[in-house]
Amino acid sequence: MLRWVVHLEGGPRRVNHAAVAIGDRKVFTFGGYCTGDDYETIRPIDVHVFDMITYKWTELVCNASNSEFIPYMRYGHTVVAIDDIVYLWGGRNDSVGACNKLFCYDTGQNMWCCPKVIGDIPAARDGHSACVIDNCMYIFGGYEDESECFSNTVHKLDTKTLTWSLLRVSRGESAYWRDFHTAIAIGQYMLVFGGRSDLHGPWHTNHELYCNKVHVFDTKDHSWHQPVTTGQLPDGRRSHSTFLYDGHMYVFGGYNGVKDKHYNDMFKFEPGSMVWTQIESLGFMKPCPRRRQCCCVVGQQMLLFGGTSPCEDPTPGAGDDLNLMDHSDLYILDFAPTLKTLCKLSVITHKLDISSLPHDIRWEITTMTTNTSISRPNASSQG
């Protein structure tokens, strides 16, 4: 049974950011916003890294030979990783709007660059999705800035030749125009779920639709398919998180604007059987309903952080700025908790005395619920 095993407060307070796991230890997060911050001023995007061993956040001061090589602060962008290189594309800033430049970040050298690309460069947008198949980044959907409409096109970036291609659909009906959906890669297929659409097609007329169907794009023959799915289907939603573990697609959280409802539920989709299952996870603390958070899988654990949720005492008619609360919290979901982890959870749940336990075990128990500046006593002990 899945268990939430870590809950920490006090990390970077971020909404609509983008994050990616590098290796088996670190998660890098880029940009996003926090209500009340200045997003009219153009400044370099911030980069934070979370260490899965020490449970510490670090803000990085990034390097570049030219300041134009560092992306400006933005939200609604995407990042994907190939080896140690992160590819950042899209997103918007309140001052200059959306962007369609490609930026690359070397996690080993802490260095940004802005490589020259050729081909069918996608129009600037935010709220799109991105995934990697065979060293190519696939971009789908989003809200295009210049045309002021939703997109339903697929673009491919060959990261070796830095060439963009607009992929013409060979067969099937394209997934509907949408933004703030998700896409994951399984083999040669891109699976798209959720997002915000409109009853009148690509134009946003406030007649919103929230689809709960899975759409599949075959990157080999450029065809779209809409499989028949069964089981416990999730509600349609946007600004949720989707992640892949053990060949299955998981969906967490999000928001449905028609129902005005935030979610903290979790569903598993099995591509082989096309069956949805709602997942009941255990743990002493679960994330509250939210949207625009990030989820990243590292080994047998999933790290979730940030996002925004309704305030406990909303002010009628005040709007999102006052009635939503931005989060600086972090949770870790363990897919296969060890006996040691289960014992530590029992100690926390029952508030048992830990004074007689070994120092490294006390540290591990404490850091599952509390941010600490004390170094890990035994860095090789991962619990």
C-alpha positions as CSV (number, residue, x, y, z in Angstrom):
1,M,0.0,0.0,0.0
2,L,1.3,3.5,-0.9
3,R,2.2,5.6,2.0
4,W,2.9,9.3,2.5
5,V,6.1,9.2,4.5
6,V,7.4,12.8,4.6
7,H,5.7,16.1,5.2
8,L,7.9,19.2,5.3
9,E,7.0,22.9,5.4
10,G,9.2,25.9,4.6
11,G,10.4,25.2,1.1
12,P,10.2,27.6,-1.9
13,R,6.6,28.9,-2.1
14,R,5.8,28.2,-5.8
15,V,2.7,27.8,-8.0
16,N,2.6,26.8,-11.7
17,H,6.3,26.0,-11.6
18,A,8.1,23.1,-13.4
19,A,10.3,20.4,-12.0
20,V,12.3,17.3,-13.0
21,A,14.2,14.6,-11.3
22,I,17.9,14.1,-12.1
23,G,19.5,10.8,-11.2
24,D,18.4,9.0,-8.0
25,R,18.8,11.8,-5.6
26,K,17.9,15.3,-6.7
27,V,14.8,17.2,-8.0
28,F,15.3,20.6,-9.7
29,T,12.5,23.1,-9.9
30,F,12.3,26.1,-12.1
31,G,10.3,29.4,-11.8
32,G,6.7,29.6,-11.0
33,Y,5.0,32.4,-9.1
34,C,3.9,33.3,-5.6
35,T,0.9,35.6,-4.9
36,G,2.2,39.1,-4.0
37,D,5.5,38.8,-5.7
38,D,6.5,41.2,-8.5
39,Y,6.1,39.6,-11.9
40,E,6.3,42.8,-13.9
41,T,10.1,43.0,-13.5
42,I,12.2,40.9,-15.8
43,R,14.7,38.9,-13.7
44,P,16.5,35.5,-14.1
45,I,14.4,32.5,-13.4
46,D,15.1,30.9,-10.0
47,V,16.3,27.4,-9.6
48,H,15.9,25.3,-6.4
49,V,17.1,21.8,-5.9
50,F,15.8,19.3,-3.3
51,D,18.1,16.5,-2.1
52,M,16.3,13.2,-1.4
53,I,19.0,12.1,1.0
54,T,19.4,15.2,3.2
55,Y,15.8,16.5,2.8
56,K,17.2,20.0,2.2
57,W,16.3,22.7,-0.3
58,T,19.1,24.8,-1.9
59,E,18.7,27.8,-4.2
60,L,21.3,27.9,-6.9
61,V,22.9,31.0,-8.4
62,C,23.2,29.9,-12.0
63,N,26.0,30.8,-14.5
64,A,25.9,31.9,-18.1
65,S,28.3,33.6,-20.4
66,N,25.6,36.0,-21.4
67,S,22.6,37.1,-19.3
68,E,20.4,36.5,-22.4
69,F,21.1,32.8,-22.0
70,I,19.3,32.6,-18.7
71,P,15.4,32.4,-19.1
72,Y,13.5,35.2,-17.4
73,M,11.1,34.4,-14.5
74,R,8.0,32.7,-15.8
75,Y,5.1,30.3,-15.1
76,G,3.2,27.8,-17.1
77,H,6.4,26.5,-18.8
78,T,7.6,22.9,-19.1
79,V,10.9,21.2,-18.4
80,V,12.2,17.8,-19.4
81,A,15.5,16.0,-18.8
82,I,17.7,14.0,-21.0
83,D,20.7,12.7,-19.0
84,D,21.9,15.7,-17.0
85,I,20.5,18.4,-19.4
86,V,17.2,20.1,-18.7
87,Y,15.3,21.5,-21.6
88,L,13.0,24.5,-20.7
89,W,10.4,25.8,-23.1
90,G,7.4,28.1,-23.1
91,G,5.7,29.8,-20.2
92,R,4.8,33.4,-19.6
93,N,5.7,36.5,-17.7
94,D,3.2,39.2,-16.8
95,S,5.4,41.9,-18.4
96,V,6.4,40.4,-21.8
97,G,3.8,37.6,-22.2
98,A,4.6,34.1,-23.5
99,C,8.0,32.8,-24.8
100,N,9.0,30.3,-27.5
101,K,12.8,30.2,-27.0
102,L,14.5,27.0,-26.0
103,F,16.8,27.1,-23.0
104,C,19.1,24.3,-21.8
105,Y,20.4,23.9,-18.3
106,D,23.4,21.7,-17.5
107,T,22.7,20.4,-14.0
108,G,26.3,19.2,-13.6
109,Q,27.9,22.6,-14.5
110,N,25.0,24.8,-13.2
111,M,25.1,26.5,-16.5
112,W,22.4,27.9,-18.8
113,C,22.6,28.3,-22.6
114,C,20.1,29.3,-25.3
115,P,20.9,27.1,-28.3
116,K,20.0,28.1,-31.9
117,V,17.1,26.0,-33.2
118,I,15.7,25.5,-36.7
119,G,12.6,24.2,-38.3
120,D,8.9,24.6,-37.4
121,I,9.3,26.6,-34.1
122,P,6.1,26.4,-32.1
123,A,4.3,29.7,-31.3
124,A,4.8,31.1,-27.9
125,R,2.4,29.7,-25.3
126,D,1.9,28.5,-21.7
127,G,-0.1,25.6,-20.2
128,H,1.2,23.1,-22.8
129,S,2.7,19.7,-22.0
130,A,6.0,18.1,-22.8
131,C,7.5,14.6,-22.7
132,V,10.6,12.8,-24.0
133,I,10.6,9.9,-26.4
134,D,13.8,8.7,-28.0
135,N,15.8,11.8,-27.2
136,C,13.1,14.0,-28.7
137,M,10.9,16.4,-26.8
138,Y,7.2,16.5,-27.8
139,I,5.1,19.6,-27.1
140,F,1.3,19.4,-27.2
141,G,-1.5,22.0,-26.7
142,G,-1.3,25.0,-24.5
143,Y,-2.6,28.6,-24.9
144,E,-1.0,30.5,-27.8
145,D,-0.2,34.1,-26.9
146,E,-0.4,35.8,-30.3
147,S,-3.5,34.0,-31.7
148,E,-5.1,34.1,-28.2
149,C,-6.5,30.6,-28.5
150,F,-6.0,27.0,-27.4
151,S,-3.8,24.7,-29.4
152,N,-4.1,21.0,-30.3
153,T,-0.9,20.6,-32.4
154,V,2.1,18.4,-31.7
155,H,5.6,19.6,-32.2
156,K,8.8,17.6,-31.9
157,L,12.2,18.9,-31.0
158,D,15.1,16.6,-32.0
159,T,17.5,17.4,-29.2
160,K,20.5,16.1,-31.2
161,T,20.0,18.3,-34.3
162,L,18.0,21.1,-32.4
163,T,15.3,20.9,-35.2
164,W,11.7,21.6,-34.6
165,S,9.0,19.7,-36.6
166,L,5.3,20.2,-36.8
167,L,3.8,16.7,-36.9
168,R,0.9,16.4,-39.3
169,V,-1.8,13.9,-38.1
170,S,-1.9,10.9,-40.4
171,R,-4.9,9.1,-38.9
172,G,-7.5,9.6,-36.2
173,E,-8.9,12.8,-34.7
174,S,-6.6,15.1,-32.8
175,A,-7.1,15.5,-29.1
176,Y,-9.3,18.6,-28.4
177,W,-7.8,22.1,-28.1
178,R,-6.7,22.5,-24.4
179,D,-4.3,23.9,-21.9
180,F,-3.0,22.8,-18.4
181,H,-3.4,19.2,-19.3
182,T,-0.6,16.6,-18.8
183,A,1.2,14.2,-21.1
184,I,3.5,11.2,-20.3
185,A,5.5,8.9,-22.5
186,I,5.1,5.1,-22.5
187,G,7.2,3.5,-25.2
188,Q,6.4,5.3,-28.5
189,Y,3.1,6.7,-27.2
190,M,2.3,10.0,-25.7
191,L,-0.7,9.8,-23.3
192,V,-2.7,13.0,-22.8
193,F,-5.1,13.5,-20.0
194,G,-7.3,16.3,-18.7
195,G,-6.9,20.1,-19.2
196,R,-9.2,23.0,-19.9
197,S,-11.0,23.1,-23.2
198,D,-13.9,25.2,-24.5
199,L,-17.3,24.3,-26.0
200,H,-16.5,26.5,-29.0
201,G,-13.2,24.9,-30.0
202,P,-9.9,26.8,-29.9
203,W,-11.4,30.0,-28.6
204,H,-11.7,30.7,-24.8
205,T,-15.3,31.9,-24.4
206,N,-15.8,30.9,-20.8
207,H,-17.8,27.8,-21.8
208,E,-15.2,25.6,-20.3
209,L,-15.0,21.8,-20.7
210,Y,-13.0,19.4,-18.6
211,C,-12.4,16.1,-20.3
212,N,-11.6,12.9,-18.4
213,K,-10.7,10.8,-21.4
214,V,-7.3,9.5,-22.3
215,H,-5.9,10.5,-25.8
216,V,-3.0,8.6,-27.2
217,F,-0.6,9.9,-29.9
218,D,1.6,7.4,-31.7
219,T,4.9,9.2,-32.4
220,K,5.9,6.6,-35.0
221,D,3.0,7.0,-37.4
222,H,1.6,10.3,-36.1
223,S,-1.9,9.0,-35.4
224,W,-4.3,9.8,-32.6
225,H,-6.4,7.2,-30.7
226,Q,-9.0,7.6,-28.0
227,P,-9.1,4.2,-26.2
228,V,-12.2,3.0,-24.4
229,T,-11.4,3.0,-20.7
230,T,-13.2,1.4,-17.8
231,G,-13.1,1.4,-14.0
232,Q,-13.2,4.3,-11.6
233,L,-12.7,7.2,-13.9
234,P,-11.4,10.5,-12.4
235,D,-13.3,13.7,-12.9
236,G,-12.1,16.0,-15.7
237,R,-9.6,18.5,-14.4
238,R,-6.8,20.9,-15.2
239,S,-3.5,21.9,-13.4
240,H,-3.2,18.4,-12.0
241,S,-0.1,16.3,-11.9
242,T,0.6,13.1,-13.8
243,F,3.5,10.8,-13.3
244,L,4.7,7.4,-14.4
245,Y,5.6,4.5,-12.1
246,D,6.1,0.8,-13.0
247,G,4.5,1.3,-16.4
248,H,1.3,2.9,-15.0
249,M,0.1,6.5,-15.2
250,Y,-0.9,8.2,-12.0
251,V,-3.0,11.4,-11.7
252,F,-3.1,13.5,-8.6
253,G,-5.0,16.6,-7.7
254,G,-6.1,19.5,-10.0
255,Y,-9.1,21.7,-10.4
256,N,-12.4,21.6,-12.3
257,G,-13.6,25.1,-13.1
258,V,-17.2,24.1,-14.0
259,K,-17.6,22.4,-10.5
260,D,-15.3,24.9,-8.8
261,K,-13.6,22.0,-7.1
262,H,-10.0,21.3,-6.1
263,Y,-8.9,17.7,-5.7
264,N,-6.4,15.7,-3.7
265,D,-7.5,12.3,-5.0
266,M,-5.2,9.9,-6.8
267,F,-5.9,7.5,-9.7
268,K,-3.9,4.9,-11.5
269,F,-4.4,4.1,-15.2
270,E,-3.1,0.7,-16.6
271,P,-2.3,1.1,-20.3
272,G,-2.5,-2.6,-21.0
273,S,-6.1,-3.1,-19.7
274,M,-7.2,0.6,-20.1
275,V,-8.6,0.4,-16.6
276,W,-8.7,3.3,-14.1
277,T,-8.5,2.6,-10.3
278,Q,-8.8,5.1,-7.5
279,I,-5.8,4.7,-5.2
280,E,-6.3,5.0,-1.4
281,S,-2.9,6.0,0.1
282,L,-2.0,5.8,3.8
283,G,0.1,8.1,5.9
284,F,0.1,10.4,8.9
285,M,-0.4,13.5,6.7
286,K,-1.8,13.8,3.2
287,P,-1.7,16.8,0.8
288,C,-4.7,19.0,0.9
289,P,-6.7,19.6,-2.3
290,R,-4.7,21.7,-4.7
291,R,-3.7,22.6,-8.2
292,R,-0.6,23.7,-10.1
293,Q,1.8,21.6,-7.9
294,C,4.7,19.5,-9.2
295,C,5.2,15.8,-8.8
296,C,8.5,13.9,-9.6
297,V,9.3,10.3,-9.3
298,V,12.7,9.4,-7.8
299,G,13.3,5.7,-7.5
300,Q,10.4,4.2,-5.6
301,Q,9.2,7.5,-4.2
302,M,7.2,10.4,-5.6
303,L,8.0,13.9,-4.4
304,L,5.1,16.5,-4.4
305,F,5.5,20.2,-3.6
306,G,3.9,23.6,-4.0
307,G,0.7,24.5,-5.7
308,T,-2.3,26.5,-4.5
309,S,-5.5,25.7,-2.6
310,P,-8.7,27.5,-1.5
311,C,-8.4,29.4,1.8
312,E,-10.2,28.0,4.8
313,D,-12.2,31.3,5.2
314,P,-12.7,32.7,1.7
315,T,-13.9,36.2,1.1
316,P,-17.0,36.3,-1.1
317,G,-16.3,38.0,-4.4
318,A,-12.7,38.6,-3.6
319,G,-11.3,36.5,-6.5
320,D,-8.4,34.1,-6.6
321,D,-5.7,36.4,-5.4
322,L,-7.3,36.6,-1.9
323,N,-9.1,33.3,-1.8
324,L,-6.3,31.0,-2.7
325,M,-3.3,30.0,-0.5
326,D,0.0,29.3,-2.1
327,H,2.0,26.4,-0.6
328,S,5.6,25.9,0.5
329,D,5.1,22.4,1.6
330,L,6.6,19.1,0.4
331,Y,5.4,15.5,0.6
332,I,7.0,12.2,-0.3
333,L,4.9,9.2,-1.4
334,D,6.6,5.8,-1.0
335,F,5.5,3.1,-3.4
336,A,7.3,0.3,-1.6
337,P,8.0,1.4,2.0
338,T,10.6,-0.7,3.9
339,L,10.0,-2.2,7.3
340,K,12.3,0.5,8.7
341,T,10.2,3.3,7.1
342,L,7.0,1.7,8.5
343,C,8.5,1.6,12.0
344,K,9.5,5.3,11.8
345,L,5.9,6.1,10.6
346,S,4.5,4.2,13.6
347,V,6.8,6.2,16.0
348,I,5.5,9.5,14.5
349,T,1.9,8.5,14.4
350,H,1.8,7.3,18.0
351,K,4.2,10.1,19.2
352,L,6.5,7.7,20.9
353,D,9.6,8.7,22.8
354,I,12.7,8.6,20.6
355,S,15.4,9.8,23.0
356,S,16.9,6.3,23.5
357,L,17.1,5.6,19.7
358,P,20.4,5.9,17.8
359,H,21.3,9.4,16.7
360,D,20.9,8.7,13.0
361,I,17.5,7.2,13.5
362,R,16.4,10.2,15.6
363,W,17.5,12.4,12.8
364,E,15.6,10.5,10.2
365,I,12.4,10.5,12.2
366,T,12.7,14.2,12.9
367,T,13.4,15.2,9.3
368,M,10.3,13.4,8.1
369,T,8.2,16.1,9.6
370,T,10.6,19.0,10.4
371,N,13.0,21.1,8.4
372,T,16.4,21.0,10.0
373,S,19.8,22.6,9.4
374,I,21.6,19.7,11.1
375,S,23.6,17.5,8.7
376,R,22.6,13.9,8.3
377,P,24.8,11.8,10.6
378,N,25.2,9.0,8.1
379,A,24.7,10.0,4.5
380,S,24.8,6.4,3.3
381,S,21.8,5.5,5.4
382,Q,18.7,6.1,3.3
383,G,16.0,4.2,5.3
